[in-house]
Amino acid sequence: MALSKKIIECVPNFSEGRDMQKINSIVDAVKSVKEVMLLDVDPGEATNRTVVTFVGEPDAVCEAAFRAVAQAARVIDMREHHGAHPRMGATDVLPLIPVSGMTLEECAELSRRLAERIANELKVPCYSYEAAAFKPERRNLAVCRKGEYEGLAERVNNPAEAPDFGARPWDEELAKTGATAVGARDFLIAVNYNLNTTSTRRANAIAFDVREKGRPMREGGKLTGKPLKDENGKTIMQPGTLKGTKAIGWFIDEYGIAQVSMNITNINVTPLHKAFDEVCRAAAARGVRVTGTEIVGLVPKRVLIEAGTYFLEKQERSVGIPEEDIIKIAIKSMSLDDLKPFNPREKVIEYLLEDATPVKRLADLTVKEFVEETSRESPAPGGGTIAATMGALGAALGAMVANLSAHKRGWDDRWQEFSVKAEEGQKLMNKLMHLIDEDTDAFNEIMAAFGLPKGTDEEKAARKEAIQTATRHAAEVPLETVKCSYEVFDLCRAMAQEGNPASVSDAGVGALAARAAVRGAALNVRINAASLADKTVAEALINEATDYEEKAERMEQEILAIVNDKIDA
């Protein structure tokens, strides 16, 4: 799998759903940050509210959110707002949601910093809610929004009710903007499970079996019995089997089938594949079959990776395969293409971001294109990039032997052992594929530094510092290639010793590739470190690379001895 990029989603709700000129001006504020991708704009006339969804890297998303809040404060006057939905400000709620490479806790901290900036720079008071809440009761949005806009005048300067950031006396400016709830929550997946029935009643029964809320308990345990009440007169519920889910059954005219429609509000507690299996079980218990799954909207890549991995492990198959293959297993296992084609490039957030800002990376070229690009008169890609490529190929060969061993007839009880090794190979391969481009990028940084102006003493000093910084980075990148390629030896040795005997030569070639990668990258460490003015740093970098070179030579010889013994046996 590719290295995980930090990506978050933001879903602010603005208190304007009718005036498209105002709505578009807020959306334009989001789009003014080029690094974010706008996914959806959903205005509602009855609610007089618009939900905007966008994604990107954390800093860019927070900047886009700030600009949108600023614009909403300019164009929306809460003194004139009326709508069916609860609200307390021009920007009513602003949640940050982890998509990739970020935890919920990190998003919570990010949201607090954003709330503080909004309060300080825009003078809009902010409540921190859900995962970002400072007070347990404020995890509940309804507590933060108690009394809505009309109740704010009494709350904003009351110590017990005041916002977490920006508390101040009520004035005309505050009357116009209201307050905002800024927080962090988990990603929500909207999903429908297709059933081989037209019965909404059956679909509802399945939904009630699995949803967290469950169904009302009834007298005598009969469906026709009266709902049981507790001492406070509240209906007693029999919880369903899936925590963090909401679900109902309905009939879809377009498809002519009933579905269980579900929102998964906590994918860490109930991942998509677990919900799928449980809905299948509950449906089968009622004589119904799930024929497929329909994902509404977009999902983070990890949702499909986790699902594909889960189903591969159920088959006792290796999970150390490329992510594209894992996603294919997820699609087929849950029949995501039951009603219409399912294209991951159109449904996975990370892929949409990649395709929206396409960058031609060396690792994306065909073998022919890569070789020809290397042969051209430009100095990059050069030896450091080729060293990383050799390391990636060594890791790929180790993973290949592991996968062949996991699927070898008669070795069924060892599939998990080899699956773990194949996963290690995939991780190393992807790290090294990342380094293929990073090495060339590091060289280009040096060239850019040399191109800086040098007309004044200040410019000369800045240029000299930039050259040294870029040169150090250009030595550190191949050192990372050295370290990562050295890890390939452990994999290849294990596969030479324990793997499929018919593939032992492949493990040997993997070791040879790893040795070439270590030695080649070490050469690049030395040549770049030699240009560093700080000789202490240069010597440390060179010594570390040399140490790995010596260890790599011993590992290569050890592995080739194992390989030759097995071939000659």
C-alpha positions in Angstrom: 0.0 0.0 0.0 1.1 3.6 -0.6 2.3 5.7 2.2 -0.6 7.2 4.1 -1.0 10.9 3.3 -2.7 13.1 5.9 -6.2 13.9 4.6 -9.2 15.2 6.5 -12.7 16.1 5.5 -14.7 19.2 6.6 -18.5 19.4 6.5 -19.6 22.9 7.6 -23.3 23.8 7.8 -24.2 27.3 6.9 -27.4 29.1 7.8 -28.4 30.0 4.3 -30.2 27.6 1.9 -32.2 29.9 -0.4 -30.0 32.7 -1.7 -27.6 31.1 -4.2 -25.5 34.2 -4.6 -24.6 34.1 -0.9 -24.1 30.3 -1.0 -21.9 30.5 -4.0 -19.8 33.2 -2.4 -19.1 30.9 0.6 -18.3 28.0 -1.7 -15.9 30.3 -3.7 -14.1 31.0 -0.4 -13.6 27.3 0.0 -12.4 26.9 -3.6 -10.0 29.8 -3.2 -7.7 27.3 -1.5 -6.4 25.4 -4.4 -5.2 22.4 -2.4 -8.6 21.3 -1.3 -11.2 19.4 -3.3 -14.9 20.4 -3.1 -17.0 17.3 -3.0 -20.5 18.5 -2.5 -22.8 21.5 -1.9 -26.3 20.6 -0.6 -28.6 23.6 -0.1 -32.0 23.1 1.6 -34.8 25.6 1.2 -37.0 24.4 4.0 -34.2 24.2 6.5 -32.6 27.4 5.0 -29.3 25.6 5.5 -26.5 24.5 3.2 -24.1 21.6 3.9 -20.7 21.9 2.1 -18.2 19.0 2.0 -14.5 19.3 1.1 -11.3 17.4 1.7 -7.6 17.8 1.5 -4.5 18.0 3.7 -5.1 19.4 7.2 -3.6 22.9 6.8 -5.3 23.5 3.5 -8.7 22.3 4.8 -8.4 24.5 8.0 -7.5 27.5 5.8 -10.5 26.8 3.5 -12.8 26.4 6.5 -11.6 29.7 8.0 -12.2 31.6 4.8 -15.7 30.1 4.4 -16.6 31.0 8.0 -15.3 34.6 7.3 -17.4 34.9 4.2 -20.5 33.4 5.9 -20.1 36.0 8.7 -20.0 38.8 6.0 -23.1 37.7 3.9 -25.4 36.0 6.5 -27.4 38.1 9.0 -28.7 35.7 11.7 -31.2 38.4 12.8 -33.1 37.7 9.6 -32.7 33.9 9.6 -35.7 31.5 9.7 -35.6 27.8 8.9 -36.8 24.4 10.0 -33.3 23.2 11.3 -31.9 24.1 14.7 -29.1 26.7 14.4 -27.1 29.2 16.4 -24.8 30.9 13.9 -24.1 31.9 10.3 -21.7 29.0 10.3 -23.7 26.7 12.6 -21.5 23.6 12.9 -18.0 22.9 11.5 -16.7 19.3 12.0 -13.3 18.0 11.0 -13.2 14.3 10.1 -10.2 12.0 9.8 -9.9 10.3 6.4 -6.3 9.1 6.1 -3.2 9.3 8.1 -4.9 11.2 10.9 -6.5 10.1 14.2 -9.7 11.5 15.6 -7.7 12.9 18.5 -5.4 14.8 16.1 -8.5 16.2 14.3 -9.9 17.3 17.7 -6.8 19.2 18.5 -6.8 20.7 15.0 -10.4 21.8 15.5 -9.6 23.5 18.8 -6.9 25.6 17.1 -9.3 26.5 14.3 -12.0 27.5 16.8 -9.5 29.7 18.6 -8.4 31.4 15.3 -12.1 32.0 14.3 -12.8 33.5 17.7 -9.7 35.7 17.8 -9.6 36.9 14.2 -13.3 36.9 13.2 -14.8 37.6 16.6 -17.2 34.7 16.2 -17.5 32.8 19.5 -17.0 29.0 19.2 -18.1 26.0 21.2 -15.9 22.8 20.9 -18.1 19.7 20.5 -18.0 16.0 20.0 -14.4 14.7 20.2 -13.0 18.2 20.6 -15.2 19.0 23.7 -13.5 20.4 26.8 -16.5 19.4 28.9 -18.1 15.9 28.7 -21.6 17.3 28.3 -20.5 19.4 25.3 -19.7 16.3 23.3 -23.5 16.5 22.5 -24.1 19.2 19.9 -27.6 19.8 21.3 -26.0 21.0 24.6 -23.7 23.4 22.8 -26.7 24.7 20.8 -29.1 24.9 23.7 -31.6 27.7 23.1 -30.3 28.1 19.6 -29.6 31.5 18.2 -32.4 33.1 20.2 -30.8 32.0 23.5 -27.3 33.1 22.7 -27.6 36.6 24.2 -28.0 35.1 27.7 -25.3 32.5 27.2 -22.2 34.0 25.6 -21.1 35.9 28.7 -22.4 33.5 31.3 -19.4 31.6 32.8 -21.5 28.4 33.0 -22.8 28.6 29.4 -20.1 30.7 27.7 -18.4 29.4 24.5 -15.0 27.8 24.8 -13.4 30.5 22.7 -14.5 34.2 22.2 -16.8 34.8 25.1 -17.8 38.4 25.2 -20.9 40.6 25.8 -23.7 40.6 23.3 -23.5 43.3 20.6 -24.7 44.1 17.1 -21.7 42.3 15.5 -22.4 39.1 17.5 -26.1 39.4 16.8 -25.3 39.3 13.1 -23.0 36.3 13.2 -24.2 34.2 16.1 -21.8 31.4 17.3 -20.3 28.3 15.8 -19.8 24.8 17.1 -16.4 23.5 15.9 -15.5 19.9 16.5 -14.2 16.6 15.3 -16.1 13.4 14.6 -15.5 10.0 12.9 -16.2 9.5 9.2 -19.9 8.5 8.5 -20.6 5.9 5.9 -24.0 5.8 4.2 -24.7 2.4 2.8 -27.6 0.4 1.5 -27.9 -3.4 1.5 -29.8 -4.8 -1.4 -32.3 -7.6 -0.6 -33.9 -10.3 -2.7 -37.3 -9.1 -1.5 -39.8 -6.3 -2.2 -41.0 -6.3 1.4 -40.4 -3.1 3.3 -41.6 -4.9 6.4 -38.9 -7.6 6.1 -36.3 -5.0 5.4 -37.3 -3.0 8.5 -37.2 -6.1 10.6 -33.6 -6.8 9.5 -32.7 -3.2 10.2 -34.1 -3.3 13.7 -32.2 -6.6 14.3 -28.9 -4.9 13.7 -29.1 -1.2 14.4 -27.7 0.0 17.7 -31.0 1.4 18.9 -32.7 -1.9 18.2 -36.5 -2.3 18.5 -39.1 -1.7 21.3 -39.6 -4.6 23.7 -43.2 -5.8 23.7 -45.5 -7.6 26.1 -45.2 -11.3 25.9 -42.4 -11.0 23.4 -44.9 -10.8 20.6 -44.7 -8.4 17.7 -48.4 -7.4 18.3 -47.8 -6.8 22.0 -47.8 -3.4 23.6 -44.4 -1.7 23.9 -43.0 -2.1 27.4 -42.3 1.1 29.4 -39.9 1.9 32.2 -40.8 3.7 35.4 -40.4 7.0 33.6 -42.8 6.0 30.9 -40.0 5.6 28.2 -40.2 2.7 25.8 -37.8 -0.1 26.7 -35.6 -0.9 23.7 -34.0 -4.3 22.8 -30.6 -3.2 21.4 -29.4 -4.4 18.0 -26.2 -6.2 17.3 -24.2 -3.4 15.6 -22.9 -0.5 17.7 -22.5 2.9 16.0 -25.2 2.2 13.4 -28.6 3.6 12.5 -30.8 1.7 10.0 -34.2 1.5 8.5 -35.8 -0.6 5.7 -37.3 0.9 2.6 -38.4 0.0 -1.0 -36.6 1.6 -3.9 -38.8 2.1 -7.0 -35.8 2.6 -9.2 -34.4 -0.9 -8.5 -37.7 -2.7 -7.6 -36.2 -4.1 -4.4 -36.2 -3.4 -0.7 -33.0 -2.3 1.1 -31.7 -2.0 4.5 -30.5 1.7 4.6 -27.7 2.2 7.2 -25.5 5.0 8.5 -22.3 3.7 10.1 -21.4 6.5 12.5 -18.3 4.8 14.0 -16.3 2.8 11.4 -13.7 2.0 14.1 -16.3 0.1 16.2 -18.3 -1.3 13.2 -16.4 -1.4 10.0 -18.2 -1.8 6.7 -17.3 -5.5 6.3 -18.6 -6.3 9.8 -21.9 -4.6 9.1 -22.2 -6.4 5.8 -21.7 -9.8 7.4 -24.1 -9.1 10.2 -26.8 -7.8 7.9 -26.3 -11.0 5.8 -26.7 -13.1 9.0 -29.9 -11.3 10.1 -31.4 -11.4 6.6 -30.7 -15.2 6.3 -32.4 -15.7 9.7 -35.6 -14.2 8.1 -35.3 -16.1 4.8 -33.9 -13.2 2.9 -30.6 -12.8 1.1 -28.4 -9.8 0.7 -27.6 -9.5 -3.0 -25.3 -6.6 -2.9 -24.1 -3.4 -1.3 -24.6 0.2 -2.4 -22.2 2.8 -0.9 -23.8 6.3 -1.0 -21.2 9.0 -1.5 -17.5 8.6 -0.9 -15.4 6.5 1.5 -11.8 6.6 2.8 -9.6 4.0 1.1 -9.0 2.2 4.4 -12.6 1.1 4.5 -12.1 -1.0 1.4 -8.6 -2.1 2.3 -9.8 -3.3 5.7 -12.8 -5.1 4.0 -10.6 -6.8 1.4 -8.1 -7.9 4.0 -10.9 -9.3 6.2 -12.3 -11.4 3.4 -8.9 -12.6 2.3 -8.1 -13.7 5.8 -11.5 -15.6 5.9 -10.3 -17.5 2.8 -6.9 -18.1 4.5 -5.2 -16.2 1.7 -2.2 -13.9 1.8 -3.0 -10.3 2.4 0.4 -9.1 1.3 -0.7 -8.2 -2.2 -1.1 -4.8 -3.9 -3.9 -2.5 -2.6 -5.6 -2.6 -6.0 -6.0 -6.4 -5.7 -7.3 -6.1 -2.1 -9.9 -3.5 -3.2 -11.1 -5.9 -5.9 -11.7 -8.5 -3.3 -13.7 -6.1 -1.2 -15.8 -5.1 -4.3 -16.6 -8.7 -5.2 -17.1 -9.9 -1.6 -19.7 -7.3 -0.8 -21.1 -7.1 -4.4 -20.5 -3.4 -4.5 -21.2 -3.6 -8.3 -24.6 -5.3 -7.9 -26.7 -2.4 -9.1 -24.2 -0.4 -11.1 -20.5 -0.5 -11.9 -18.3 0.4 -8.9 -15.2 2.4 -9.8 -12.8 3.0 -6.9 -11.3 6.0 -8.6 -14.8 7.6 -8.4 -15.7 6.5 -4.8 -12.5 6.6 -2.8 -11.6 10.0 -1.4 -7.8 9.5 -1.7 -8.1 8.5 -5.4 -10.2 11.5 -6.2 -7.7 13.8 -4.7 -4.8 12.1 -6.6 -6.7 12.4 -9.9 -7.7 16.0 -9.2 -4.1 17.1 -8.9 -2.2 14.7 -11.1 1.5 14.7 -10.8 3.5 12.5 -13.1 5.7 10.5 -10.8 8.6 8.3 -11.8 7.0 5.4 -9.9 3.9 5.7 -12.1 5.8 5.3 -15.4 5.9 2.1 -17.4 9.2 0.2 -17.3 10.0 1.4 -20.8 9.2 5.0 -20.0 11.3 4.8 -16.8 14.3 3.3 -18.5 14.2 5.9 -21.3 13.8 8.8 -18.9 16.8 7.6 -17.0 18.8 7.4 -20.2 18.3 11.1 -21.1 20.9 13.8 -20.7 19.3 15.2 -17.5 21.1 14.2 -14.3 17.8 13.1 -12.6 16.6 10.5 -12.3 20.0 9.1 -11.5 21.8 6.6 -9.3 19.9 7.3 -6.1 16.6 6.8 -7.9 17.8 3.5 -9.5 19.1 2.3 -6.1 15.6 2.8 -4.6 14.1 1.0 -7.6 16.5 -1.9 -7.0 15.4 -2.0 -3.4 11.8 -2.0 -4.3 12.3 -4.9 -6.8 14.1 -6.9 -4.1 11.2 -6.3 -1.7 8.7 -7.3 -4.4 10.5 -10.5 -5.1 10.5 -11.4 -1.4 6.8 -10.7 -1.3 6.2 -12.8 -4.4 8.0 -15.8 -2.8 5.9 -15.3 0.3 2.7 -15.2 -1.6 3.6 -18.3 -3.7 4.4 -20.1 -0.4 1.1 -19.0 1.2 -0.7 -20.6 -1.7 1.4 -23.7 -2.0 -0.5 -27.0 -2.0 0.1 -28.9 1.2 1.2 -25.8 3.1 -2.4 -24.6 4.0 -1.6 -24.5 7.7 1.2 -22.0 7.1 -0.7 -19.4 5.0 -0.8 -16.9 7.9 3.0 -17.2 8.4 3.7 -16.3 4.8 0.9 -13.7 4.6 2.7 -11.8 7.4 6.0 -11.9 5.4 4.2 -10.8 2.2 2.8 -7.8 4.0 6.3 -6.9 5.2 7.4 -7.1 1.6 4.6 -4.9 0.4 5.3 -2.2 3.1 9.0 -2.2 2.2 8.3 -2.1 -1.5 6.0 0.9 -1.1 8.4 2.8 1.1 11.1 2.3 -1.5 8.8 3.3 -4.4 8.1 6.5 -2.5 11.9 7.0 -2.3 12.2 6.6 -6.0 10.6 10.0 -6.5 11.9 11.5 -3.3 15.5 11.0 -4.4 14.9 12.9 -7.7 12.9 15.6 -5.8 15.9 16.1 -3.5 18.2 16.6 -6.4 15.8 19.1 -7.9 15.8 21.0 -4.6 19.5 21.5 -4.9 19.2 22.8 -8.4 16.4 25.2 -7.2 18.7 26.4 -4.4 21.5 27.1 -6.8 19.1 29.2 -8.9 18.3 31.6 -6.0 19.3 35.3 -6.5 22.8 36.3 -5.2 22.9 40.1 -5.9 23.2 41.2 -2.3 25.0 39.9 0.8 21.7 38.9 2.3 20.7 37.0 -0.8 24.1 35.3 -1.0 23.7 34.2 2.6 20.2 32.9 2.1 21.3 31.1 -1.1 24.2 29.4 0.7 22.0 28.3 3.5 19.4 26.9 1.1 22.1 25.0 -0.8 23.4 23.4 2.4 19.9 22.5 3.6 19.0 20.9 0.2 22.4 19.1 0.1 21.9 17.6 3.5 18.5 16.4 2.5 19.9 15.0 -0.7 22.3 12.9 1.5 19.6 11.9 4.0 17.2 10.5 1.3 19.6 7.9 -0.1 20.6 7.0 3.5 16.9 6.2 4.1 17.1 4.1 0.9 20.1 2.3 2.4 18.3 1.5 5.6 15.0 0.4 4.0 16.8 -1.7 1.4 18.8 -3.4 4.2 15.5 -4.6 5.7 14.8 -6.5 2.5 17.6 -9.0 3.4 15.6 -10.3 6.4 12.7 -11.0 4.2 14.7 -12.7 1.4 16.7 -14.8 3.9 13.4 -16.0 5.5 12.0 -16.9 2.1 15.2 -18.6 1.0 15.2 -20.7 4.2 11.4 -21.3 4.7 9.7 -20.4 1.4 8.6 -22.4 -1.6 11.7 -24.3 -2.7 10.8 -23.8 -6.3 11.2 -20.1 -5.9 14.4 -20.0 -3.9 16.3 -18.4 -6.8 13.8 -15.5 -6.7 14.7 -15.0 -3.1 18.4 -14.9 -4.2 17.8 -12.4 -6.9 15.9 -10.3 -4.3 19.0 -10.3 -2.1 21.2 -9.3 -5.0 18.8 -6.4 -5.8 18.9 -5.3 -2.1 22.7 -5.4 -2.1 22.8 -3.3 -5.3 20.4 -0.9 -3.6 22.4 -0.5 -0.4 25.7 0.0 -2.3 24.2 2.3 -4.9 22.4 4.5 -2.3 25.6 4.6 -0.1 27.5 6.0 -3.1 24.9 8.8 -3.3 25.2 9.5 0.4 28.9 9.9 0.1 28.9 12.2 -3.0 26.2 14.5 -1.5 27.7 14.5 2.0 31.0 15.6 0.6 29.5 18.9 -0.3 28.4 19.7 3.2 30.2 22.5 5.0 29.4 20.8 8.4 32.0 18.0 8.2 30.8 16.4 11.5 27.3 15.9 10.0 28.9 14.7 6.7 31.1 12.1 8.5 28.2 10.8 10.5 26.1 10.3 7.4 28.9 8.5 5.5 29.9 6.3 8.5 26.3 5.1 8.9 26.0 4.3 5.2 29.3 2.5 5.2 28.3 0.4 8.2 25.2 -0.7 6.3 27.3 -1.5 3.3 29.5 -3.9 5.3 26.5 -5.6 6.9 24.8 -5.9 3.5 27.8 -7.7 2.0 27.7 -10.3 4.8 23.9 -10.7 4.4 24.2 -11.2 0.6 26.8 -13.9 1.0 24.7 -15.7 3.7 21.6 -15.7 1.6 23.3 -16.8 -1.6 24.9 -19.7 0.3 21.4 -20.8 1.4 20.1 -20.4 -2.1 23.0 -22.3 -3.7 22.7 -25.2 -1.2 19.0 -25.6 -2.0 19.5 -25.4 -5.8 22.4 -28.0 -5.6 20.6 -30.3 -3.2 
